[in-house]
């Protein structure tokens, strides 16, 4: 059974930073392309960043230069470093396998990120 456990969200002022973590169990993590997703109120879930098993990364245009995705295969954990946060980054952030490569797995609870002054 695949499980994703997200953490690290919170309330931050515009321009601030947060580091999200995603602990993964139930799959051979190092073999999977992974991704962070977010869903803002009233909007569809969007893929924010992906990291391949080769460690290659790419990002949605709105976060390029501000967010950095990384992974630690030894710890079965993925991270999202978010800098220069904007109010429009407010959303529930969730991790899952990369939908471009794999079938999505059951979602975890996600972690709320709120950017507000």
Buried (B, 14 or more C-beta within 10 A) or exposed (E): EBEBBBBBBEEBEEEBEBBBBBBBEEBEBEEBBBBBBBBBEEEEBEBBBBBBBEEEBEBBEEBEEBBBBBBEBEEBBBBBBBBEBBEEBBBBBBBBBBBEEBEEBEBBEBBEBBBEE
